Amino acid sequence: MRIAVFGTGGAGGRFGAQLALAGHEVVFIARGAHLAAIQADGLRVETPEGEMRVRPADATDTPSRVGAVDLVILGVKTWQVADAARSMKPLIGPDTLVVPLQNGVETPGQLVEILGPDPVLGGLCATFSWIAAPGVIRGIGDTHYIRFGELDGRTSGRVERLRQAFVEAGVQADVPESIQVALWKKFLTVVPFGGIGAVTRAPAGVIRQVPQTRAMYSTGTREIFDVGRARAIALEPDLPEKTMGFFDALVPSGTTSLHRDIAAGKPSELEAWVGAVVRLGREAKVPTPLHQFIYDALLPLEMRARRQIDFE
């Protein structure tokens, strides 16, 4: 397959490296020092099991030079999705698939508005991976998977062929019965974790150990569950309890990109994570007081990161 990784961050870089090492023709779309390092020395992915090295690696910041591909893996931040969709149009041919990896439940709709419905799948992933240095992705723990499917829930040969390509590259890949439900399940799992972590600066192991923050996480999952059900998402009744079990199994040092970006003073996905819970809850007339508190508490830091206000 010809594959473009549009946004070579922790997730896109890791999965793209595995596909490249399996023999697929992968182009990494990146920018700045990260791009320069990949072009000069290849892409390195450090994992507890060992190092993956794609060298040489085809990398560019100009999608128009790549041409149509079979697959676009979209790994940019949520606030970059619309611009990325417009920029990726030269990559889209009649049979191209686009798999977004963003946390949240609104990205597929944004892509459909710009690219049309045909190429867009629903997608999500889980991985504790990030850019550790230019040209270097670092991953921890053993939670690394990707899930995708047709937005209307139908089965299709193109999705099954894509799943097989990921599996043959050593990636845990699944096609859920409903990608919409799967997106909300991930949303329910990661958003309270990210929001509480960003407020407290604590990793997963501490959040679940301290009774007060553990209770916050439980409340957060319940709020999102209530919003999802109010929006006719078929979430199983015991999902909040099952989610706590999943959270308890995460690597103790694990943090989310929202947490890391807020702590580093960078623009974050606050609006697409916590802000979306508040907004979608308001639309569905479901109260979300915990997420409203988290959003309000983090908003000044987000505004400072985006240079809308300034303070020490």
N, C-alpha and C positions, 0 to 999 in steps of 0.2 A: 504493500500500500504506500501511496504518497501521503504524508501526514505533515500538517503544520501545527506546531505548538505555539499558539498565539498568547504569549505571556508566560515566560519560562521561569516561573516562581517555584515554590516548593512542590506543589502538586503537579503542575504541567511539566516541570523539569524532571521530576522523578519518573512519572509514567512515560514521558517522551524518551527518556534515556533507555528504559526497558524495551520500548518498541524499536528504537534504533539498534540496540544490541541484538535484537531478534532478527534483524535483517531488513526492516522497513526503512524506506527513504524518508527521513524526518528532517524538517527544517524548523529550527528554533527561532522564533521571533522575540527579540529582546531589545534592550536599549542601554545606552550609557556604558559604564564600566563593566557591567555584567555581560553585555554583548561583546565588548572588546576582548574580555578574557576568554569567552567561549570561542570566538574566532581565532584567537592566538593559540590557546592551549586545550581546546575542547571543553566539554562539560563533565564535571566530576560530581558524583553523587555518593556521599558518605553515609553508610548505614551500619547498624550493629553487626550485620552479617558480613560486611566487607565493603569494598569500594567498587562502584561502577564507573567506567570511564568511556565516554564517547569522544573519540579523537582519531581523526579530525571530525569536527561537527559543523554542519552547514547552519549558519546563523546569519540573520539579517534584521534590520529595522524597517525594511521596505517590502511590505507584502506584495506590491504590484510586480516585483521582479520574480516572484515564485510561480505565479500562474495557478491554474486550477489544481486542487488536490482531492484526494478521496475522503479525507477526514481533517477537520479542524478541532483541536482540543483547546477550548477557551479557558485560559488560566489567569485572566486579569482580575483586578478588584471590581467589585460590583459597580462602583461609580464610574468605571471606565468602560462598561459593557456597551453602551450606545455608540461611543466613539469607535470602539474596537469593531463593532458590527459593521459600521460604515467603511472602516479601513479594510476589512477582510473581504469585501465584495470581489476583488480580483481572484481570491482563492476559491470562489464558489463556482462549481460547474454543475451540470445537470444531475450528477449523481453524488455530489458532495454531502457529507453528514457533518453537522456541527454539534459537538458535545460540550455543554458548559459545565464547569466544575465549581461555580460559585456557591457559597452557602447562602441560603435564602430561597424564597419561593416565587420571586418575580422575574428572574432573568429570562426564562424561556419566552415569556410574553414580550419582553423588550426585543429579543432577537427576532421573533416572528414579525413584529411591527416593521422592522428594517429589512430583513432578509426574505420575508414570506414564510409560509408554513412548511414548505417541502423539505428544506435541509435540516430543520431544527429538531433535535431530540431533547428530552429532559435528561438532565444528568446531575450527578453529585459524586463526591468522593470523600474519603476520610484518610488523612495521613498527617502525622506530626513531622512535617518537613518544611524547611525554610531556606532562604538564601543566606548561607553563613558567611560568604565572601564572594566577590566577583568570580563567576564561573564555577561556584561550589554550592551544591545543595546538600544540606545535612538532614538526616532523618533519624528519629528515635522511636522506640517501641515497635510493636508488631501489628499495629492497626493501619493497614494500607490497602484500600480497595476502591473500586470505581463501580458505579451503577448507572444505567441509562435505559431509556425506552422511548417508544413512540408516545407523544403527548396525549393522543386520544386513547391510549391503553391497548391498542390492537397489537397482536404479534406480527412480526415481519421478518422476512428473510434477511434484509439488510442489517437489522439489529443483531440477529443471531450470528451473522458472518463477522460483524464487528466484535461481538463478545468473544468469539473463537480466536480472533487475532490477538486480543488482549491476553486471553488465557495462555495461548502459545508463547507469549512474551513473558510469562511469569507473573502477570498481574491478576490479582483476584478480581474477577469481573462478573457481575450478575445483572440479570434483566428482571426487575421486580414485576409482579402482576400489575401494579399501578405505579407509574413513576411519580404521579402527583402525590399519592399517599407517601411514597418513599421520600420525596422532597420535604414534606411536612414532618415526617419522623425525624429526619436529620435536623431540620429547623428546630424542632422541639428539644433535641439533644444538645445542640451546640450553642444556641443563643443564650440560654441562662448561664451556661458554663463561661462563655465569652464575656458576658456582661458582668457577672459576679467577679470573674478573674480580673477584669479591667478595673473595677472599683477597688478590689482588695489587694491587687497585685499578687494574689496567691495562686499556685498551681493546683491541678486537680486533686492531688493527694491531700492538700491542706483544706481545700474547700469541703471535701467530703468527710474530713476528720473532725472539723469544728462544728458542733451541733447547730450553731446559729446559721452558718453559711450552708450547711447541708440542708437545713430547713428552707433557706432561700432558694436553693436549686430545685427542691421538690415543688415549692410554690410556683417557680418560674415554668416548670414543665406543665403544671396544671393550667396555668394561664394560657399557654400556647395551645394546649389540648382543647380548651374551651373555645378558643377563637377558631381553630381548625374545624371543630364539629359544627360550630355556628355557620361556617362557610361551606358546609356540606362535604367536607373531606372525611372519608370513611376510616377514621382512626379507631383502632380497637379500644374497648373501654379500659383495659388494664395497661395501656401504653405508658402513662406516667410512672407506674411502678416498675415496669420492665426497663424503662429508661434509666432509672436509678441503679438497677443492676448493671447495665452497660457502663454507666459512669463510674461505678465502683471498680470496674475492671480496667479502666484506662491507666496508662503508665503514670505513676504519681507525679512526675515532673512535667507532665503535659500542660501546655498552655495553648490558647487559640491565637489566630492571627489578629483578632480584634484586641485581645489583651496585649500582645507584643507591640502592635502599632500604637496604641494609646500610650503605653509605657515609654516608647521611644519618641513620643511627640510627633508622630507621623499621622497624616490623614488616615482614617480607619473606615470600616464598613458599619459604623454605628447606625446610620440611617437604614441600611438594608437589613440589619439584624434587629436590634432592639427597637429602633424607630418604626420598623415595619410591623412589629407586634402591636405597638401602641396604635398605629394608624389603622391596621386591619381590624384590630379589636374595636376601635371607635366606629368603624364602618359597620361592623356586625353587632354593635351595641353590647359588647362584652367588656367588662372592666378589666384592666391590666395594671393594677397599682404598683406591683413590683417592677415591672418593666418601665413604667412611667418614671419611677424613682431613679432607676439605673440610667435611663436616657437623660433625665434632667441633670443628674450628677456628673455625667460624662460630657455633656454638651459643651461646657466652657472649654474643656481640653480639646475637643474636636474643633471648635471654632478657632482656638489658638493655633492648632496644627494647620488649619486652612487660612491662617493669617487674616481672619475676620475680626479678631480682638487680640490684644497683647497684654500679658501680665507675667510677673515673675513667679 
